Amino acid sequence: MPPFLTMFDADDHLEGPKVLFVGWPESSHTHSWINLLQNSGINARLFALPSAVPPDSWRVRTYVTINTPGATDSVFRKLTIAPPAPAPPWPLERLLAETIRAWQPDVVHTLGLDSASYLMDMARAAQPDIVEIGRWVVQVRGGPDLALHQHDPDHRRRIESVFAHCDHLIADNSINYQDAIKLGLEPHKIDSPGLGIVSGPGGLDVAAMRATWSLLPSQRPRTILWPKTYETISSKALPVFEALRLAWDRIAPVKIEMLWLVQSDVKTWFDKSMPDHIKASCNIHGRLDREEVLSMLPNARVMLAPSLTDGIPNSMMEAMALGAFPIVSPLDTITPVVKNEENVLFARNLYPEEITEAIVRAMQDDALVDAAAERNVTLVEKLADRTRIRSKVIAYYTELAAMQRPAAGLTVASLEVGPPPNTSAEKVLCGMCGRVEMDPTDQVVDIGVLIKRWSDHGVVFSPETINEYNTKKIGPIRLFECPSCGFGQFRPIVVGNADFYAAIGRVDYYTGSKWEFERSIELIQMRSAGSVIDVGCGSGFFLDHLRKAMPSVGAMGIEINAAAAAAARSRGHRVEILDWVNEDFSIADLPKADVVVCHQVLEHIKNPLRLLQAIRFMLTENGIAIISTPNATGLVAAYPDALTEQPPHHVTKWSDRVFRAALPRVGLSPTAIEHEPLPNYLFGGYLPVVWKANGWPAQFGQAAARVANLPDGGVDWFTKVLQSSGTRYVHGVGGHTVLVTARAVG
């Protein structure tokens, strides 16, 4: 290291993971995120962008890159500036590269695209040897960071370069993830491992914030807090001034707290547009730190923050936690999180009349704002509780450090990196909603016992397969479930190999005709689709049905198993091989079609989110995906011990809620969710379950049983009646399958 650059004496946690952050040193978001790691065993340092020196009270080791008067080295601050004259000055990217070389962090985390990530990309380009030092995590913030800057040619070029070179991405809303993928980010950088959607400052201490207030909004002073009284690319002040003027006669008396009113042009607009009697009720504030703003919210009835672009606004979440009623704009990042007239009121930033009506409603409707105050605390606790986020973030960095230096023995549970332990104490982040830790269930299976049960049913496995699925080698396998979306996953993840599926296929396990085939063809015909891709086409059963129904449609299959693909080709179908287990494919090389179907595949594979991402990119403009899996919340749940519902056959569990959570994360929006009616080949297995639950049509059969004195409540009699009449389906009784139709968004 150059002699003019001094280093810190030591880290707090010897051998603990090392994370170097790059960001604005005065930002409350920077401080709040890094503070998540206090007393965690993780060593955190900040390479400060050249804007300020953090306050002395913030005791995080910081490389200071601005030479302010009186600045000196200390325990928590090191001057990292250009070499003394007459040497030529070093660019900032060189200073960052030297810092990375000297400390050898396991993770380099850049806070925001502009300027932190741009700087890191420049440093790697100029000093290529640092590419191998540390996993590079990019954190995209809300507002213009990605949403608007991607439309500027210069910014777009730099953003695409960042996404091409970084290792991982974190964002505070799903739209940013979708945009990042469109700009070339490889999807595995989001979830291998991933944090899902996470607040930029790292969440809120909701319990502590709730303890600071007791008055409901209607009982508080008639105060509106406007935290962003300024003019930027992401929010406009003039329409809000006009809205306040239009609303005044209907909301007075009221006090308006205008924060960050420091721009000269905005001050001029305020002076010229506002009548004196309104000005008299406005308190003007300059730059306030976060703690000052938080102290004002418990005394406000309304928090006013319309905007043109944003992530999931921290100001909205803070207002919700502190009982102030939010007025925000119906942005794509906000509408999935809160509901109009339940949690907030929506008003678009450029429409003064909409803002006017929202202000009037919020100031007049006591029942609305009081009911929202109670439910908003519950909602924000679910979305952004800091304690929960802290545990996820610590596990995330620990896992990244383990990937960087596996020999050090740093391990943590992950959806994709494993197999991990499977004790009930294991922490597993849900891979579908990406929000919460999955809960261990009581269902634990023995893989050796399951293979023997298959053998007892006449399946003949090779000695290699029997050896692979060995209990001593794998250990017990536990089912985990997500309390938020319901996704289920057996861990460690043990999927079937080619011999396993070839063996069970030889005993007529698969049926060539299924409800989801018929329904998919109906949907394809309704759209007059010209091209179809069948993902996981197997031996070509669905393609057979499609060719018969629509001979002129351009259809092809995609399959992972070479033998199955060969069988489909022998039936005259075009089939390509795609290795979605090892993810040995490029999104850019995938074929495209008007309709992509994927029947009964996701539940078999280790990383279903990756396959869903591939399906999204196979769709032509206005194309649709048709996806089916077993419905884990339907009658399938009555037979948890069924061989087909356990590893190595099925390793994940799906339902309506899971699809609603997972599909938006890959750029798909569900347009319909349907459930298979009970098919005739399942009458014998499922109707007794229906009878036990006293559901339809049990009441009919039970009535007949009482009249004719039939045994078993009439279920056997009713089953025979259905079979003898040639009934194919019993509608109103859910069968085996859930089928989702989805379109691409973004």
N, C-alpha and C positions, 0 to 999 in steps of 0.2 A: 504494500500500500504506500502511496506517496507520503513522504514524511510530513508534509504540511496538513494532512488530514489526520485528525486524532480520533481514536475510537473509545467507546465506553469500556470501563474496566471489566465488567462481568454482567452476566444475565442473572435474573432472579431465580430461574428454575434450570439448574444444570441438566443437560441432556433433554430438556423439554423441547417441544416443537418451537420453531422460530418463524414468526410472521413479520415481514416488513411491509408496512402500509405506505402508500404514496398518495398524498392528498393535501387539501388546504388546511393549514394548521389552526386557523381561527374558526373553522366551521364547527358548529354544534353537532352536526351529523357525524363528522369525523370523530369528535371526542366521544359521542354516545356509542358509536359502533365499536371503537377500540376498547371502551370501558367494559364491554361485554366480557372481555377476557381477564378482567381483574381476578386474582386468586384462583386462576383456572389451571395453573401449571404450564401455560403457554407464554412464551416470551414474545412481547409485542414491541415493535419500534415503528416510528414514523419518519419517513423521508419527506420533509415539508416542502411543498411548492413555495416559490419565493414571493410570498405575500405578507407574512407576519411571523411573529414568534409567539408560540402558545403561552398562555398565562403560567406563571410559576406554580400555581396551585395544581396544574394538571401534570401529574407525576408519571409521564410516559417518556421514555427515552426518545429524543427527537433530534434528527439531523437538520439543523437550521441552515437554510440556503440564502438568507438575506442578511446583509451586514448592517444591522441597525446600530446606532450610537450606544456604546456601553455594552454591547453583546459580547459575552465571554463564555468559555466552556464551563460546564458545571456537571453535577452528577447526572442530570436528566437532559442536558442540552449540549450538543457538539456543533461548532461552526463547521459547515461543509461548504466552503466557498472556493473561488478560483485561487490558483497559486499566486504568491506575491510577485510583484514586478521584479525584474523585467520580463519574467516568463509570460507568454501569451495566455489570456484567460481561457479557462475550460468551459465548454458548453455544459448546460445542466444535465444533459443525458450522459456525459462522461462522468460527472460527479455521482450520478445514480449508479452507473455501472461499477465504479470503484467501490461504492458502498456495498453493493451486492457481493462483489468479489471478497471484500474484507470480512463481512459477517456470515456469508454463506447461508442465507435464510432457506427454510424448507418451502415457504410460500411467499410470493410477492403479490400483494393485494392492492390493486389500483382503484381508488375511490372516485368513480366517474370516468367518462370517456375524455372529455375536455376539462382539464389538461393532463390529468394523471396518466391515463392509458395511452394517449398520444406520446407522452414523454417516454414511457416504458417501451413502446414499440420502436421509437427512435434509438433508445439505448441498446436494445437487442440488435437492431440493424447495424449500429456503429461498432458494437463490441460483441461479436457473435458468440464468444465463449461463455457469456453469462446465460445463454439460452438453456444450458444444462443445469443452472443453479436455481432451484426453486420452481414450484408449480405457479404459473401466472394466473391469478384470479382477477377478472374484470367485473366490477360492480357498476351496473348501469343505474343511474338515478332517474327519477321521474322528471316531468317537465320537458324542456327542449333537448336534454342530453342525447337522446336517440330519436325521439318522436319527431322533432323538427329538423335537427341537424342532418339527418339522413337525406333530406331533400336539397341540401346545399352541396354542389359538386365537390368542393374541396373537402368538406367534412365527410362526405360519403366515402371518398377515396381513403381517407384516414381510418374511418370506422371499419370499412371492409378489411383493411390491413390488420387492424387490431383483432378482429374476429378470426382472421385466418391464422394468426400467430399465438393467440392466448390459449390457455389450457382449459379454463373453466369460466362460466358466466353466472352471475347472480343478478336478479332484477326484482323490482317491487311490484310488477304487474305482468299479466300474461301477454299483453300486447307487445311489450318490449321483447319477450322471448320469441314471439312469432316474427317480429320484424328482424330480429337478429338472425334467425334461420334464413329468412328471405335474402339477407345481405351476406350469406355465405357461411354463417356459423354452423359447424357440424353439430347435430343435435345431441351427441353424447357429451358435449361440453356442458350441457345444462344439467344432466342427471347422472353423471358417472364420476364422482358422486354429485348430488345436487342438494340445494336448500329449498327449492321451490320458490314461491312468492314470499318475499321477506321484506319488511319495512326497512327503508334506507338507514334510519338511525338505530335499527336493532330492536324496535318494539318499545312498548311503554310499560312502566310499572303501574299497571291498572289498579291494583289494590290500594297502593299508596295514594294514587290520584283520586280514587273514589272517596278515600277517607278525608279529603280536604274540603268536601262540600256536603251540605245537608239540605240547602234550599233548592226546591225544584225551580225550573226556569220562570214559571209564572210568579214565584214568590221573590224573585231577585229584582234588583234595580232594572229599570227599563233601559238596558244598555245593549248596543250592537258593537261588537268588536270586529274591526276590519283589519286583519293582520298584514295584508299586502297592498298598501295604498301606494302602489307604484306602477310604472308603465314599462313592460318588458315584452319580449317576443311571446311569452307564455300567458300574460294576463294584461288586461287593459283597464285603466282607472276611470277614464272619462264616461263610459256607459254607466258605471256605478254611481258617479256623482249625479248624473241625470236621473237615475232611478231613485236615489234618495230625495232629490228635489220633487219628483212626481209623487212620491209616497208620503211626503212629510205631513200633509194635513190629516192623513188617516192614521199616522203612527205617533204623532206628538202627544205628550211630551216624551222625549227619548234622548239619550246621550250616545254619541258616536265616538268610539275610540279608534282613531286613525293611526295605524302603526307604520313606521318606515316611510313617512311622507318626507322624503329628502330631495327628490328630484325637482329642479327649478321649474321645469315645464308643468309638472303635476301640481306644484304649489300655485302656479299662475292659473291653471284651470280651476283649482279650488277657489281662489280669490275671485275670479271673474264669473264663475257659473253659479256660485252659491249665494243666495240672499243672506243678508246679515243675521236674520233671526235663526237661520239654520247654522251658520257659522258659530253663533254663540253657544250652540249645543254640541259642538265638535271639539274634542281634545286632540291636539296634534302631537304626535310622538316621532322622534327620530329613530335611529337604529337601537333596537332593544335586543338583549340576549334572550335566549330561550326561557330561562328561569323567570324573567320578568313577564314574559307573555303568559307563561303558565300560571303565574300568580293572579293575572287579570281575568282569566277564563271562568273561574268559579263564581265571579260576580257579574257575568254577562248572560243575558237571555239568549242572544243570537250571535253566532260566528258567521261572518259574511265573507265568502271566498270564491266568487266565480272566476273561471280561468279558461283559457283557450287550449291549453295542453297541460297535463300533469300525470304523475303516476297515481298511486293511492296517497292522497295528500296527508302528510303528517299533521298539518293544522286541523284537518277534519277529524282525524283519529284522536288528537288531543282534546278537541272540543267535545267529542263524544264521551271520552273518559271523564271529563270535568263538568258534564251536564249542560253545556251550552249547545243550543240547537243549530246545526250547520245548514247554511245555504251554499250549495256548490253547483258546478256545471255537470250536465249529463254526459261526461266523457266516456269513451269506451273502456278506460281503465277503472272508472268509478262505478258505473252502473252494475257490474257484476257483484259488487261488494255491498252496496247499500240500496235501499228501496225508497223511491219517492213517496212522500206523505207517510212514511213509516219511520225511517231513520233521519231523513233529510228532506229538504225541498230543492228541486232542480231548477236552475235558471241559466240560460246560456249567456256567456260573458258579453257578447256584442248586441244583446237585445235588452235595452233598458226597461221596456214594458214587462218582460218576464221577470227581471230582477225586482221591479216594483211590486208586482203581485206576490212574489215570494216573501219579500220583506213585510208587506202588509199582513199576509197570512200568518207569518211567524210571530208578529207582534200582537196579533189579535186572538189567535186560537190557542188558549191556555191548555186545552185538553190535548192538542196535538203535541206541543213542545214538552209537556210533562210526561206523557206516555213514552215519547221518544227517549227522554233522558234515562228512564229505567231500562228500556230494552237496548239502548246504545252501549251502556256499560257492558252488558252481557256479550254483545256482538264484538266490541273492540277487544274484549278479553280473549275471545276465540280467535280473532284475526291477528292480534299483535301483542299478546302478553309477553313481556320481556323475559320472564323467567323461563318460559318454554322455548323462546327463540334462543336464549343464551345456551341452553343445553344442546340444541341443534347445531349452533355455530361452533361450539367447542368440539363436538364430535366431528364436524366437517373439517376443521383445520387439523385435527388429530389424524383423520383419515388421509388427508392430502400429504401430511408429513410422512405417514407410513408409506405412501406411494413413492415419495421422493427418496426415502432412505429405509427400505424394507428391512434391512439387516438390524435396525435399531429396535425392532420388536414393537413399534408403535402401531396399535390396531384399534379399530372401532368398527361397529357394524355398519354395513352399507347395503343398498339394494343390489348393487352390481359387483362389488368387490368382495370376494368370499372364497369358499364358504366360511361364514363366521360361526361362533358357538351358537347353540340353540337353546340355551337355558332360558328360563322365564325372565331372567334379569337382563337379557339382551335388549339393546336399544336399536330399533329399526325404523328408519324414516319411510313413510309411505311413498312408494314410487309413482303412484297415480295422481293423487291430489298434491303431493309434495309438501304437505302442511304440518302433519303431526306424526308423532311416534306411533307405530303400530303396537297393539296390545297382544301379548302372548295368550293363546287359548289353552284349554286343557287337552286338545287333540294332539297326541304325539304318536307317530307311526314308526314302525320298524321296517326298513326297506327289505331286509332279508325275508321277513314273514310275508310281505306283499308279493315278492317274486315267487315264493313257494305257493301262495294262493293262486297266482296266475298259472303256475305249472299244474296245480291240482285241477284246473279247468281245462287241461289238455294243451296248454301252450308249451312249446318246446323251445327253450332258449339255448344259445350256444354257451359253452363253458366260459368263454370270455365275458359274456354279458352277466352270467351268474356271479362271476368273480368281481365284476365292476360294481354290481349292486350288493355290496357286502356290508352287513351291519357293523362289523368291527372296523371297517375302513371309513364308513360314513357317520356312524353313530345315530342317535335318535333324531327324528325330523319333527319339528313342531310347526303347527299352523299359527300364523300371526294374522291379526285383523286390524284394519284401520278404523278407529272410532269415528272418524269424520266422514269418509266416503264409503266405507264398508269393504274396501279391497282386501282380499285374503291372499296370503302367500305362505307356502311351506318353505321352511328354512332349516338346514342349508338347502339351496336350490339344486335339486337332483332331477334332471330331465331325461326323457327316454332317448336311447341311441337308435341308430338305424336298425340294428338287429332286433331290438325290443319291439319296434313297430311292425317290422316284417313278420315277426313271430306271432303277435296277437292278430295281425291281419289274416293269417292263414287259418284261423278258426272262425271265419265269418263274423268277425266282430263288427265290421263296418257295414252299414246299409246304404244301398245305392240311391234310395229315394227318401228325401227328407222334406219337411214342411218349409224349411228355410230356402231350399232350392226353388220350390214352387213360388213362394212369395217373392224371392229375388227376381225371378223371371217376369213376374207381373210388374214389378217396379221398373225393370229395364224396358219392358214393352211400353209402359206408360210414358217413358221419356223418349221413346224412339231412338235409343242410344245406338251409335254407330260402331262403338268399340267397347270391349269388356276385357278386364284382366281378372283372373281367378287366382288369388294369392293363397298358396297352400292347396293347390288343386288335387294333390294326391294322384290317384290313378285316372282321374278325369271324369268322375261321375257327374259333377255339376256341369262340366263342359258338354257331356253327352246330352243332358236335358236341354241345355241352352241351344245347342245346334239343332235339336229336333224342333224346338219352339220357334227359333229365329235363325233359319239357315243362312241368311245373308249377313248377320252381324260379324264383325271382325273380332274374334275371341282368341285369347291365349291364356296359358297357365304359367304360374310361377311356383316352383316347388324346391324344397331343400333336399329331398331324398332322391338320389339318382335312380334307384330302382323304380320308385313310383313314377318319376318323370318319364322313364322309358316305357312304362306300361301305358301312360297317357298318350305318349307319342305313337305307340302301336295302334291306338284307337283313332289316329288321324289328327291329333291335336298338336298345336304348336306350344311348346313348353320350354321355358328357360330356367336354369338353376340359380337360386339366390340363397346364400348362406346367411340367414338371419340369426343363427345361433352365435357364430363368431363375428357377426357384423362385418363380414368380408365383402362389402359392396360400397359403392359411392352413390349418394343421393342423386347426383347430377346425371348418372348413367342409367337411371331407371326408365323403363318405358312408360308411356302415358295412355290413358283411356278415359272415355266418358263415364264409365262406371267401373269401380274396383270393388270386387267382392272378396270377403275373407271369412270363411265359414269354419268355426270350431278349430281355430289355430292358436289364438292368443293364450288360452289356458294351458297350452303345452310348453311354452317357451320361457326362457330365463328373463329376457328383456323385452316385454311386449310393447313398451313405450317406443322403443326404437323401430319396431315393425310398423306401429301406427304412424310414426313420422314418415316412414317410407311410403305408406299408403297415401298419405296426404300429398306427397310430391309426385305420385303416379297420376293424379287427377288432372284432366284438362280443365280449362276455364269453364266454370259452371258444372263441373263434374260432381258425382256423388260417390260416396263410399257406402257399402252395405256390409255390415259386420255382425257376426253372430257368435255367441258363446253359450255354454250352459248358464242358466239363471240360478245363481247361488242362493237367492232369497225365495225361490219357488219350491216346488215339490222335490227338487234334487236334494234340498237340505234335509229331507227326511231320511236319507241314506248316506250319512257322512262316511260310513265304512265301506261304501262301494269301491271296488277296485278301480273303476274308471275315474273316480273323483279324488284319487290320491296319487302321490308320486310313485313311479316316475312318469305316470300318464298325465295327470293334471297337476300342475304346480301352482296355479293361481285361481282365484275365485272372483267372478264378475257379476254385476247386477246393474240395474238402471242407474243407481247413484254413482257407481264406479265410472261408467261411461260418461256421465255428465261432468265428472271431475277430471277425467283423463283426456278426453278428446280436445277440449279447448287448449290444453297445454301443447298440443302438436299442430294447432291451426285448423282443427275440425270443429264444426258446430252441429250438434245433434238436431235433426229436423223431425224425427219420429222414432219412438221406441215401441216395439211391438212384442207380444209374447205368444209363443206357439200354443195353440189349443192342444188339449191332451190327445195324442195320436193313439191309434188302436194297438200298436205294439207295446204301449206302456199301460194299457188298461189294467192288466193283472198286477203290476207293481205299484201303481199310483192311486188307483181308486180306493183301496183299503185305507190309505193315508187320508184321502178326502173324507171318507166315512168317519174316521176317527176324529177328524176336526169338525165334523158336522157341517161341512160346506156343500155347496151345490155340486152334483145333484143328489147328495146323500138324503136330503129330506124326502125326495120322491121315492127312493128305494126303501127307506125306512117305513114310510107309510104303507107301501105294498107289503113289506115284511110283517107289519102288524096285522094286516087283513088276512094274509095267507099263511101266517105263522112260519115265516122263512127264517133260517138261521143267519147269523152274522149280519143282522140288520139289512139283509137283502142285497149285499154287495155282490155276492157270487151270481145271484139271479140277474141282477142288473147288468153285470159284465157279459153274461151269456146272451142277453137280449141284444146288447150293442153289437156283439160279434156276429150273431146270427143274422142281424139286419144289414150287415155290411157297412156299419158306421165307421168312417175313417177318423173323425175327430169329434171330441166333446168340447164345444165352445163354452167359454165361461169358466173353464178349468185350465189353469196354466200348465203347460207341458214342460219339456226339458229346456227350451231355448229362449233366449232373449235376442232380438234382432234390432239393430240400430241402423238408421239411415242418417248420414251426415254429409254436409257440404263443406268445402274449403272456405276459410275466411282469411282475410288479409292478403 
